[in-house]
């Protein structure tokens, strides 16, 4: 039997991952409205990844014989002031997700729940990658500042993301 507090935190995390997908989809819609199709494509792929994260937690609970409980997903923000504003928000969001995953890990250690710790290693690695990728885009956008040509070039470059 899984520890109930760990199950509850993973059910909360399923909601956070689906909310992440919703937030990135909202960011994709914002970029589409500005005709920035490269940034929009990047955000759509990001949203797909977040749904996969949610499903990894979903399947893990099922594999362990625990009950999945789906929560309501909040309405995501829809407007931002600039491309940089969107990616800074995305970076802050990933930092928050990292701290949530760390909290589940801490609980799993406390409860001696070894399978959950092993499963979370993948997510801990993934968060390093997420923060690195978004952080690089934030850095490039800061270099571009308000130069439209540089921004369009970045839209093209970021849109080359393959998966
Ligand atoms: Mg995620």
Backbone and ligand atoms as CSV (ligand in chain L), in Angstrom:
chain,resi,resn,atom,element,x,y,z
A,1,UNK,N,N,0.845,-1.221,0.000
A,1,UNK,CA,C,0.000,0.000,0.000
A,1,UNK,C,C,0.866,1.253,0.000
A,2,UNK,N,N,0.545,2.149,-0.928
A,2,UNK,CA,C,1.305,3.412,-0.953
A,2,UNK,C,C,0.891,4.306,0.200
A,3,UNK,N,N,1.818,5.100,0.678
A,3,UNK,CA,C,1.550,6.098,1.706
A,3,UNK,C,C,0.544,7.122,1.163
A,4,UNK,N,N,-0.501,7.378,1.948
A,4,UNK,CA,C,-1.592,8.262,1.484
A,4,UNK,C,C,-1.139,9.698,1.188
A,5,UNK,N,N,-0.190,10.191,1.992
A,5,UNK,CA,C,0.292,11.566,1.768
A,5,UNK,C,C,1.044,11.662,0.437
A,6,UNK,N,N,1.807,10.611,0.105
A,6,UNK,CA,C,2.537,10.602,-1.174
A,6,UNK,C,C,1.536,10.514,-2.332
A,7,UNK,N,N,0.528,9.649,-2.182
A,7,UNK,CA,C,-0.515,9.525,-3.226
A,7,UNK,C,C,-1.177,10.885,-3.455
A,8,UNK,N,N,-1.499,11.562,-2.364
A,8,UNK,CA,C,-2.173,12.851,-2.463
A,8,UNK,C,C,-1.293,13.889,-3.176
A,9,UNK,N,N,0.002,13.883,-2.871
A,9,UNK,CA,C,0.914,14.832,-3.529
A,9,UNK,C,C,1.051,14.523,-5.022
A,10,UNK,N,N,1.050,13.236,-5.368
A,10,UNK,CA,C,1.161,12.872,-6.792
A,10,UNK,C,C,-0.132,13.246,-7.522
A,11,UNK,N,N,-1.284,13.053,-6.861
A,11,UNK,CA,C,-2.542,13.497,-7.484
A,11,UNK,C,C,-2.533,15.015,-7.703
A,12,UNK,N,N,-1.999,15.763,-6.733
A,12,UNK,CA,C,-1.864,17.216,-6.915
A,12,UNK,C,C,-0.931,17.512,-8.091
A,13,UNK,N,N,0.143,16.717,-8.209
A,13,UNK,CA,C,1.118,16.961,-9.283
A,13,UNK,C,C,0.508,16.690,-10.658
A,14,UNK,N,N,-0.400,15.713,-10.748
A,14,UNK,CA,C,-1.098,15.455,-12.019
A,14,UNK,C,C,-1.818,16.738,-12.438
A,15,UNK,N,N,-2.479,17.362,-11.475
A,15,UNK,CA,C,-3.163,18.641,-11.753
A,15,UNK,C,C,-2.153,19.704,-12.196
A,16,UNK,N,N,-1.006,19.816,-11.503
A,16,UNK,CA,C,-0.006,20.836,-11.864
A,16,UNK,C,C,0.528,20.619,-13.276
A,17,UNK,N,N,0.720,19.360,-13.655
A,17,UNK,CA,C,1.249,19.075,-14.991
A,17,UNK,C,C,0.209,19.398,-16.070
A,18,UNK,N,N,-1.060,19.072,-15.789
A,18,UNK,CA,C,-2.109,19.438,-16.757
A,18,UNK,C,C,-2.276,20.958,-16.804
A,19,UNK,N,N,-2.130,21.612,-15.650
A,19,UNK,CA,C,-2.194,23.077,-15.662
A,19,UNK,C,C,-1.044,23.637,-16.497
A,20,UNK,N,N,0.158,23.047,-16.380
A,20,UNK,CA,C,1.309,23.485,-17.183
A,20,UNK,C,C,0.973,23.377,-18.672
A,21,UNK,N,N,0.380,22.243,-19.057
A,21,UNK,CA,C,-0.009,22.052,-20.465
A,21,UNK,C,C,-0.975,23.155,-20.893
A,22,UNK,N,N,-1.917,23.465,-20.018
A,22,UNK,CA,C,-2.936,24.490,-20.305
A,22,UNK,C,C,-2.291,25.877,-20.425
A,23,UNK,N,N,-1.351,26.153,-19.514
A,23,UNK,CA,C,-0.647,27.440,-19.533
A,23,UNK,C,C,0.156,27.582,-20.832
A,24,UNK,N,N,0.877,26.532,-21.232
A,24,UNK,CA,C,1.692,26.612,-22.447
A,24,UNK,C,C,0.818,26.687,-23.700
A,25,UNK,N,N,-0.341,26.051,-23.638
A,25,UNK,CA,C,-1.274,26.158,-24.757
A,25,UNK,C,C,-1.800,27.595,-24.857
A,26,UNK,N,N,-2.010,28.226,-23.713
A,26,UNK,CA,C,-2.455,29.614,-23.684
A,26,UNK,C,C,-1.356,30.526,-24.249
A,27,UNK,N,N,-0.112,30.211,-23.928
A,27,UNK,CA,C,1.019,30.963,-24.466
A,27,UNK,C,C,1.108,30.754,-25.989
A,28,UNK,N,N,0.845,29.522,-26.444
A,28,UNK,CA,C,0.835,29.230,-27.889
A,28,UNK,C,C,-0.234,30.071,-28.576
A,29,UNK,N,N,-1.403,30.161,-27.969
A,29,UNK,CA,C,-2.509,30.944,-28.548
A,29,UNK,C,C,-2.125,32.426,-28.614
A,30,UNK,N,N,-1.447,32.905,-27.576
A,30,UNK,CA,C,-0.993,34.304,-27.554
A,30,UNK,C,C,-0.025,34.550,-28.720
A,31,UNK,N,N,0.945,33.641,-28.905
A,31,UNK,CA,C,1.918,33.812,-30.001
A,31,UNK,C,C,1.236,33.714,-31.364
A,32,UNK,N,N,0.280,32.789,-31.499
A,32,UNK,CA,C,-0.455,32.685,-32.768
A,32,UNK,C,C,-1.151,34.011,-33.071
A,33,UNK,N,N,-1.681,34.664,-32.032
A,33,UNK,CA,C,-2.400,35.934,-32.245
A,33,UNK,C,C,-1.451,37.042,-32.677
A,34,UNK,N,N,-0.144,36.861,-32.439
A,34,UNK,CA,C,0.870,37.849,-32.843
A,34,UNK,C,C,1.602,37.408,-34.115
A,35,UNK,N,N,1.126,36.335,-34.751
A,35,UNK,CA,C,1.779,35.764,-35.945
A,35,UNK,C,C,3.223,35.349,-35.697
A,36,UNK,N,N,3.513,34.918,-34.468
A,36,UNK,CA,C,4.856,34.402,-34.146
A,36,UNK,C,C,4.749,32.878,-34.093
A,37,UNK,N,N,4.751,32.261,-35.283
A,37,UNK,CA,C,4.418,30.836,-35.359
A,37,UNK,C,C,5.523,29.932,-34.824
A,38,UNK,N,N,6.771,30.411,-34.810
A,38,UNK,CA,C,7.866,29.603,-34.256
A,38,UNK,C,C,7.732,29.450,-32.751
A,39,UNK,N,N,7.522,30.570,-32.058
A,39,UNK,CA,C,7.326,30.519,-30.605
A,39,UNK,C,C,6.056,29.723,-30.277
A,40,UNK,N,N,5.028,29.888,-31.108
A,40,UNK,CA,C,3.769,29.161,-30.897
A,40,UNK,C,C,3.994,27.658,-31.013
A,41,UNK,N,N,4.781,27.242,-32.002
A,41,UNK,CA,C,5.077,25.823,-32.193
A,41,UNK,C,C,5.838,25.267,-30.985
A,42,UNK,N,N,6.802,26.048,-30.501
A,42,UNK,CA,C,7.595,25.619,-29.328
A,42,UNK,C,C,6.669,25.390,-28.140
A,43,UNK,N,N,5.719,26.299,-27.938
A,43,UNK,CA,C,4.794,26.193,-26.806
A,43,UNK,C,C,3.817,25.021,-26.968
A,44,UNK,N,N,3.383,24.765,-28.207
A,44,UNK,CA,C,2.510,23.595,-28.445
A,44,UNK,C,C,3.237,22.303,-28.074
A,45,UNK,N,N,4.514,22.192,-28.495
A,45,UNK,CA,C,5.298,20.994,-28.174
A,45,UNK,C,C,5.515,20.881,-26.665
A,46,UNK,N,N,5.711,22.045,-26.033
A,46,UNK,CA,C,5.885,22.079,-24.579
A,46,UNK,C,C,4.605,21.569,-23.884
A,47,UNK,N,N,3.463,22.001,-24.393
A,47,UNK,CA,C,2.171,21.559,-23.839
A,47,UNK,C,C,2.023,20.034,-23.983
A,48,UNK,N,N,2.435,19.493,-25.144
A,48,UNK,CA,C,2.376,18.034,-25.354
A,48,UNK,C,C,3.216,17.322,-24.298
A,49,UNK,N,N,4.405,17.859,-24.045
A,49,UNK,CA,C,5.303,17.252,-23.046
A,49,UNK,C,C,4.677,17.247,-21.666
A,50,UNK,N,N,3.999,18.349,-21.322
A,50,UNK,CA,C,3.378,18.437,-19.995
A,50,UNK,C,C,2.268,17.407,-19.824
A,51,UNK,N,N,1.511,17.168,-20.894
A,51,UNK,CA,C,0.479,16.115,-20.826
A,51,UNK,C,C,1.128,14.747,-20.604
A,52,UNK,N,N,2.285,14.534,-21.259
A,52,UNK,CA,C,3.013,13.268,-21.045
A,52,UNK,C,C,3.475,13.147,-19.591
A,53,UNK,N,N,3.929,14.279,-19.013
A,53,UNK,CA,C,4.343,14.246,-17.602
A,53,UNK,C,C,3.161,13.847,-16.714
A,54,UNK,N,N,2.010,14.470,-16.962
A,54,UNK,CA,C,0.810,14.154,-16.170
A,54,UNK,C,C,0.500,12.662,-16.271
A,55,UNK,N,N,0.612,12.114,-17.489
A,55,UNK,CA,C,0.269,10.711,-17.692
A,55,UNK,C,C,1.286,9.764,-17.063
A,56,UNK,N,N,2.548,10.203,-16.950
A,56,UNK,CA,C,3.558,9.382,-16.255
A,56,UNK,C,C,3.160,9.221,-14.784
A,57,UNK,N,N,2.727,10.319,-14.159
A,57,UNK,CA,C,2.286,10.250,-12.761
A,57,UNK,C,C,1.003,9.415,-12.648
A,58,UNK,N,N,0.090,9.625,-13.579
A,58,UNK,CA,C,-1.190,8.890,-13.635
A,58,UNK,C,C,-0.909,7.381,-13.679
A,59,UNK,N,N,-0.042,6.960,-14.622
A,59,UNK,CA,C,0.265,5.534,-14.782
A,59,UNK,C,C,1.023,4.975,-13.582
A,60,UNK,N,N,1.863,5.809,-12.981
A,60,UNK,CA,C,2.615,5.353,-11.810
A,60,UNK,C,C,1.666,4.989,-10.665
A,61,UNK,N,N,0.678,5.844,-10.422
A,61,UNK,CA,C,-0.299,5.545,-9.354
A,61,UNK,C,C,-1.045,4.250,-9.657
A,62,UNK,N,N,-1.434,4.066,-10.910
A,62,UNK,CA,C,-2.158,2.846,-11.291
A,62,UNK,C,C,-1.268,1.619,-11.106
A,63,UNK,N,N,-0.013,1.719,-11.547
A,63,UNK,CA,C,0.924,0.594,-11.389
A,63,UNK,C,C,1.117,0.215,-9.922
A,64,UNK,N,N,1.026,1.201,-9.035
A,64,UNK,CA,C,1.234,0.944,-7.598
A,64,UNK,C,C,-0.070,0.590,-6.881
A,65,UNK,N,N,-1.153,0.473,-7.623
A,65,UNK,CA,C,-2.433,0.094,-7.014
A,65,UNK,C,C,-3.077,1.219,-6.223
A,66,UNK,N,N,-2.682,2.477,-6.517
A,66,UNK,CA,C,-3.267,3.632,-5.818
A,66,UNK,C,C,-4.356,4.255,-6.694
A,67,UNK,N,N,-5.211,5.044,-6.077
A,67,UNK,CA,C,-6.344,5.633,-6.790
A,67,UNK,C,C,-5.979,7.005,-7.349
A,68,UNK,N,N,-6.215,7.176,-8.671
A,68,UNK,CA,C,-6.027,8.483,-9.308
A,68,UNK,C,C,-7.247,9.336,-9.010
A,69,UNK,N,N,-7.004,10.588,-8.641
A,69,UNK,CA,C,-8.104,11.510,-8.389
A,69,UNK,C,C,-7.824,12.799,-9.169
A,70,UNK,N,N,-8.663,13.081,-10.162
A,70,UNK,CA,C,-8.427,14.251,-11.028
A,70,UNK,C,C,-9.116,15.483,-10.475
A,71,UNK,N,N,-8.361,16.581,-10.399
A,71,UNK,CA,C,-8.884,17.839,-9.865
A,71,UNK,C,C,-9.268,18.786,-10.999
A,72,UNK,N,N,-9.946,19.863,-10.632
A,72,UNK,CA,C,-10.259,20.917,-11.619
A,72,UNK,C,C,-8.968,21.628,-12.004
A,73,UNK,N,N,-8.897,22.061,-13.266
A,73,UNK,CA,C,-7.718,22.792,-13.744
A,73,UNK,C,C,-8.083,24.273,-13.857
A,74,UNK,N,N,-7.255,25.128,-13.261
A,74,UNK,CA,C,-7.548,26.570,-13.276
A,74,UNK,C,C,-7.404,27.163,-14.673
A,75,UNK,N,N,-8.061,28.301,-14.866
A,75,UNK,CA,C,-7.937,29.030,-16.129
A,75,UNK,C,C,-6.544,29.675,-16.174
A,76,UNK,N,N,-5.797,29.454,-17.263
A,76,UNK,CA,C,-4.454,30.043,-17.321
A,76,UNK,C,C,-4.485,31.512,-17.752
A,77,UNK,N,N,-3.420,32.226,-17.433
A,77,UNK,CA,C,-3.242,33.608,-17.926
A,77,UNK,C,C,-3.306,33.599,-19.455
A,78,UNK,N,N,-3.835,34.669,-20.050
A,78,UNK,CA,C,-4.002,34.694,-21.510
A,78,UNK,C,C,-3.247,35.837,-22.185
A,79,UNK,N,N,-2.858,36.848,-21.420
A,79,UNK,CA,C,-2.190,38.013,-22.005
A,79,UNK,C,C,-0.839,38.255,-21.346
A,80,UNK,N,N,0.112,38.665,-22.170
A,80,UNK,CA,C,1.443,39.024,-21.678
A,80,UNK,C,C,1.858,40.319,-22.380
A,81,UNK,N,N,2.929,40.956,-21.872
A,81,UNK,CA,C,3.303,42.256,-22.453
A,81,UNK,C,C,4.318,42.136,-23.583
A,82,UNK,N,N,5.034,41.010,-23.643
A,82,UNK,CA,C,6.057,40.831,-24.682
A,82,UNK,C,C,6.440,39.356,-24.752
A,83,UNK,N,N,7.230,39.023,-25.769
A,83,UNK,CA,C,7.726,37.642,-25.893
A,83,UNK,C,C,8.573,37.298,-24.665
A,84,UNK,N,N,9.409,38.250,-24.255
A,84,UNK,CA,C,10.250,38.032,-23.068
A,84,UNK,C,C,9.398,37.788,-21.827
A,85,UNK,N,N,8.337,38.551,-21.678
A,85,UNK,CA,C,7.417,38.389,-20.551
A,85,UNK,C,C,6.867,36.955,-20.507
A,86,UNK,N,N,6.516,36.414,-21.664
A,86,UNK,CA,C,5.990,35.041,-21.732
A,86,UNK,C,C,7.049,34.038,-21.268
A,87,UNK,N,N,8.256,34.161,-21.793
A,87,UNK,CA,C,9.291,33.175,-21.453
A,87,UNK,C,C,9.793,33.334,-20.018
A,88,UNK,N,N,9.781,34.568,-19.497
A,88,UNK,CA,C,10.140,34.750,-18.078
A,88,UNK,C,C,9.089,34.072,-17.190
A,89,UNK,N,N,7.821,34.199,-17.576
A,89,UNK,CA,C,6.734,33.542,-16.851
A,89,UNK,C,C,6.927,32.018,-16.900
A,90,UNK,N,N,7.275,31.533,-18.087
A,90,UNK,CA,C,7.494,30.105,-18.279
A,90,UNK,C,C,8.657,29.600,-17.403
A,91,UNK,N,N,9.723,30.388,-17.302
A,91,UNK,CA,C,10.868,30.009,-16.461
A,91,UNK,C,C,10.469,29.971,-14.980
A,92,UNK,N,N,9.760,31.000,-14.529
A,92,UNK,CA,C,9.279,31.039,-13.137
A,92,UNK,C,C,8.389,29.833,-12.855
A,93,UNK,N,N,7.533,29.519,-13.834
A,93,UNK,CA,C,6.624,28.389,-13.673
A,93,UNK,C,C,7.407,27.084,-13.518
A,94,UNK,N,N,8.407,26.881,-14.357
A,94,UNK,CA,C,9.221,25.649,-14.261
A,94,UNK,C,C,9.967,25.578,-12.936
A,95,UNK,N,N,10.428,26.731,-12.436
A,95,UNK,CA,C,11.112,26.743,-11.134
A,95,UNK,C,C,10.152,26.312,-10.027
A,96,UNK,N,N,8.887,26.741,-10.154
A,96,UNK,CA,C,7.868,26.346,-9.180
A,96,UNK,C,C,7.615,24.828,-9.256
A,97,UNK,N,N,7.513,24.327,-10.502
A,97,UNK,CA,C,7.291,22.884,-10.694
A,97,UNK,C,C,8.455,22.089,-10.090
A,98,UNK,N,N,9.682,22.573,-10.286
A,98,UNK,CA,C,10.854,21.905,-9.707
A,98,UNK,C,C,10.716,21.805,-8.190
A,99,UNK,N,N,10.285,22.892,-7.548
A,99,UNK,CA,C,10.169,22.848,-6.082
A,99,UNK,C,C,9.054,21.900,-5.652
A,100,UNK,N,N,7.990,21.795,-6.448
A,100,UNK,CA,C,6.911,20.845,-6.131
A,100,UNK,C,C,7.417,19.405,-6.215
A,101,UNK,N,N,8.186,19.121,-7.263
A,101,UNK,CA,C,8.726,17.763,-7.443
A,101,UNK,C,C,9.712,17.448,-6.319
A,102,UNK,N,N,10.513,18.434,-5.948
A,102,UNK,CA,C,11.442,18.233,-4.820
A,102,UNK,C,C,10.687,17.917,-3.529
A,103,UNK,N,N,9.555,18.577,-3.325
A,103,UNK,CA,C,8.752,18.320,-2.107
A,103,UNK,C,C,8.212,16.891,-2.089
A,104,UNK,N,N,7.775,16.398,-3.251
A,104,UNK,CA,C,7.281,15.011,-3.297
A,104,UNK,C,C,8.446,14.066,-2.970
A,105,UNK,N,N,9.608,14.377,-3.525
A,105,UNK,CA,C,10.788,13.551,-3.284
A,105,UNK,C,C,11.117,13.502,-1.788
A,106,UNK,N,N,11.090,14.683,-1.155
A,106,UNK,CA,C,11.381,14.762,0.289
A,106,UNK,C,C,10.406,13.896,1.087
A,107,UNK,N,N,9.131,13.952,0.708
A,107,UNK,CA,C,8.111,13.144,1.396
A,107,UNK,C,C,8.375,11.651,1.174
A,108,UNK,N,N,8.733,11.289,-0.054
A,108,UNK,CA,C,8.997,9.883,-0.371
A,108,UNK,C,C,10.204,9.365,0.413
A,109,UNK,N,N,11.192,10.225,0.620
A,109,UNK,CA,C,12.365,9.836,1.415
A,109,UNK,C,C,11.933,9.625,2.862
A,110,UNK,N,N,11.179,10.587,3.372
A,110,UNK,CA,C,10.694,10.534,4.755
A,110,UNK,C,C,9.875,9.261,5.009
A,111,UNK,N,N,9.037,8.892,4.023
A,111,UNK,CA,C,8.153,7.727,4.169
A,111,UNK,C,C,8.818,6.429,3.708
A,112,UNK,N,N,10.110,6.498,3.342
A,112,UNK,CA,C,10.839,5.322,2.825
A,112,UNK,C,C,10.105,4.678,1.639
A,113,UNK,N,N,9.545,5.521,0.783
A,113,UNK,CA,C,8.866,5.054,-0.430
A,113,UNK,C,C,9.899,5.057,-1.567
A,114,UNK,N,N,10.603,3.927,-1.714
A,114,UNK,CA,C,11.710,3.849,-2.680
A,114,UNK,C,C,11.252,3.889,-4.137
A,115,UNK,N,N,10.165,3.165,-4.520
A,115,UNK,CA,C,9.740,3.239,-5.932
A,115,UNK,C,C,9.419,4.675,-6.374
A,116,UNK,N,N,8.795,5.459,-5.484
A,116,UNK,CA,C,8.477,6.844,-5.846
A,116,UNK,C,C,9.759,7.651,-6.036
A,117,UNK,N,N,10.746,7.404,-5.181
A,117,UNK,CA,C,12.030,8.114,-5.327
A,117,UNK,C,C,12.659,7.805,-6.688
A,118,UNK,N,N,12.659,6.522,-7.068
A,118,UNK,CA,C,13.267,6.120,-8.345
A,118,UNK,C,C,12.503,6.750,-9.516
A,119,UNK,N,N,11.172,6.715,-9.463
A,119,UNK,CA,C,10.351,7.319,-10.515
A,119,UNK,C,C,10.660,8.812,-10.635
A,120,UNK,N,N,10.835,9.482,-9.491
A,120,UNK,CA,C,11.057,10.936,-9.500
A,120,UNK,C,C,12.428,11.326,-10.038
A,121,UNK,N,N,13.375,10.382,-10.063
A,121,UNK,CA,C,14.698,10.723,-10.629
A,121,UNK,C,C,14.553,11.225,-12.060
A,122,UNK,N,N,13.661,10.600,-12.825
A,122,UNK,CA,C,13.430,11.035,-14.215
A,122,UNK,C,C,12.945,12.492,-14.236
A,123,UNK,N,N,12.018,12.821,-13.340
A,123,UNK,CA,C,11.464,14.180,-13.307
A,123,UNK,C,C,12.497,15.205,-12.840
A,124,UNK,N,N,13.361,14.787,-11.914
A,124,UNK,CA,C,14.393,15.713,-11.407
A,124,UNK,C,C,15.358,16.058,-12.553
A,125,UNK,N,N,15.743,15.049,-13.336
A,125,UNK,CA,C,16.581,15.287,-14.532
A,125,UNK,C,C,15.853,16.172,-15.529
A,126,UNK,N,N,14.567,15.868,-15.746
A,126,UNK,CA,C,13.750,16.597,-16.714
A,126,UNK,C,C,13.666,18.082,-16.343
A,127,UNK,N,N,13.531,18.372,-15.055
A,127,UNK,CA,C,13.418,19.777,-14.621
A,127,UNK,C,C,14.720,20.548,-14.862
A,128,UNK,N,N,15.861,19.865,-14.722
A,128,UNK,CA,C,17.144,20.521,-15.023
A,128,UNK,C,C,17.131,20.934,-16.499
A,129,UNK,N,N,16.669,20.015,-17.347
A,129,UNK,CA,C,16.606,20.257,-18.794
A,129,UNK,C,C,15.618,21.393,-19.127
A,130,UNK,N,N,14.439,21.358,-18.507
A,130,UNK,CA,C,13.406,22.373,-18.763
A,130,UNK,C,C,13.921,23.773,-18.414
A,131,UNK,N,N,14.510,23.883,-17.203
A,131,UNK,CA,C,14.985,25.192,-16.761
A,131,UNK,C,C,16.129,25.673,-17.645
A,132,UNK,N,N,16.977,24.746,-18.090
A,132,UNK,CA,C,18.094,25.119,-18.973
A,132,UNK,C,C,17.563,25.647,-20.309
A,133,UNK,N,N,16.630,24.902,-20.922
A,133,UNK,CA,C,16.099,25.285,-22.236
A,133,UNK,C,C,15.381,26.627,-22.195
A,134,UNK,N,N,14.505,26.805,-21.213
A,134,UNK,CA,C,13.749,28.059,-21.123
A,134,UNK,C,C,14.701,29.206,-20.762
A,135,UNK,N,N,15.648,28.921,-19.880
A,135,UNK,CA,C,16.629,29.941,-19.478
A,135,UNK,C,C,17.436,30.442,-20.664
A,136,UNK,N,N,17.806,29.536,-21.587
A,136,UNK,CA,C,18.569,29.946,-22.782
A,136,UNK,C,C,17.728,30.862,-23.667
A,137,UNK,N,N,16.435,30.540,-23.801
A,137,UNK,CA,C,15.562,31.378,-24.632
A,137,UNK,C,C,15.418,32.761,-23.982
A,138,UNK,N,N,15.249,32.797,-22.663
A,138,UNK,CA,C,15.157,34.080,-21.938
A,138,UNK,C,C,16.427,34.899,-22.190
A,139,UNK,N,N,17.594,34.265,-22.105
A,139,UNK,CA,C,18.869,34.974,-22.340
A,139,UNK,C,C,18.919,35.555,-23.753
A,140,UNK,N,N,18.516,34.756,-24.754
A,140,UNK,CA,C,18.552,35.227,-26.146
A,140,UNK,C,C,17.574,36.374,-26.355
A,141,UNK,N,N,16.399,36.283,-25.713
A,141,UNK,CA,C,15.404,37.363,-25.851
A,141,UNK,C,C,15.905,38.650,-25.197
A,142,UNK,N,N,16.644,38.522,-24.101
A,142,UNK,CA,C,17.212,39.716,-23.456
A,142,UNK,C,C,18.243,40.360,-24.372
A,143,UNK,N,N,19.005,39.524,-25.099
A,143,UNK,CA,C,19.988,40.068,-26.049
A,143,UNK,C,C,19.285,40.783,-27.200
A,144,UNK,N,N,18.148,40.206,-27.641
A,144,UNK,CA,C,17.417,40.791,-28.781
A,144,UNK,C,C,16.734,42.100,-28.391
A,145,UNK,N,N,16.380,42.215,-27.098
A,145,UNK,CA,C,15.650,43.384,-26.597
A,145,UNK,C,C,14.464,43.721,-27.510
A,146,UNK,N,N,14.346,44.964,-27.956
A,146,UNK,CA,C,13.172,45.334,-28.757
A,146,UNK,C,C,13.444,45.335,-30.258
A,147,UNK,N,N,14.563,44.739,-30.662
A,147,UNK,CA,C,14.878,44.745,-32.100
A,147,UNK,C,C,14.015,43.715,-32.833
A,148,UNK,N,N,13.134,44.215,-33.675
A,148,UNK,CA,C,12.152,43.360,-34.361
A,148,UNK,C,C,12.819,42.282,-35.223
A,149,UNK,N,N,13.892,42.653,-35.919
A,149,UNK,CA,C,14.563,41.691,-36.805
A,149,UNK,C,C,15.156,40.541,-35.988
A,150,UNK,N,N,15.747,40.882,-34.846
A,150,UNK,CA,C,16.335,39.855,-33.978
A,150,UNK,C,C,15.246,38.940,-33.428
A,151,UNK,N,N,14.098,39.531,-33.096
A,151,UNK,CA,C,12.972,38.778,-32.557
A,151,UNK,C,C,12.412,37.789,-33.600
A,152,UNK,N,N,12.292,38.260,-34.841
A,152,UNK,CA,C,11.797,37.388,-35.915
A,152,UNK,C,C,12.782,36.253,-36.170
A,153,UNK,N,N,14.066,36.561,-36.078
A,153,UNK,CA,C,15.094,35.550,-36.254
A,153,UNK,C,C,14.998,34.485,-35.147
A,154,UNK,N,N,14.748,34.941,-33.928
A,154,UNK,CA,C,14.585,34.006,-32.800
A,154,UNK,C,C,13.311,33.175,-32.944
A,155,UNK,N,N,12.260,33.799,-33.452
A,155,UNK,CA,C,11.002,33.071,-33.687
A,155,UNK,C,C,11.275,31.888,-34.622
A,156,UNK,N,N,12.070,32.145,-35.668
A,156,UNK,CA,C,12.419,31.104,-36.636
A,156,UNK,C,C,13.274,30.017,-35.959
A,157,UNK,N,N,14.282,30.465,-35.224
A,157,UNK,CA,C,15.235,29.564,-34.573
A,157,UNK,C,C,14.538,28.666,-33.524
A,158,UNK,N,N,13.738,29.284,-32.662
A,158,UNK,CA,C,13.043,28.548,-31.590
A,158,UNK,C,C,12.009,27.575,-32.184
A,159,UNK,N,N,11.413,27.975,-33.307
A,159,UNK,CA,C,10.411,27.143,-33.986
A,159,UNK,C,C,10.988,25.897,-34.625
A,160,UNK,N,N,12.322,25.787,-34.674
A,160,UNK,CA,C,12.992,24.614,-35.261
A,160,UNK,C,C,12.996,23.422,-34.297
A,161,UNK,N,N,12.539,23.655,-33.074
A,161,UNK,CA,C,12.469,22.558,-32.095
A,161,UNK,C,C,11.782,21.347,-32.710
A,162,UNK,N,N,12.396,20.171,-32.552
A,162,UNK,CA,C,11.853,19.002,-33.247
A,162,UNK,C,C,10.920,18.154,-32.389
A,163,UNK,N,N,11.131,18.167,-31.072
A,163,UNK,CA,C,10.213,17.362,-30.236
A,163,UNK,C,C,10.051,17.992,-28.859
L,1,MG,MG,MG,6.237,19.106,-16.414
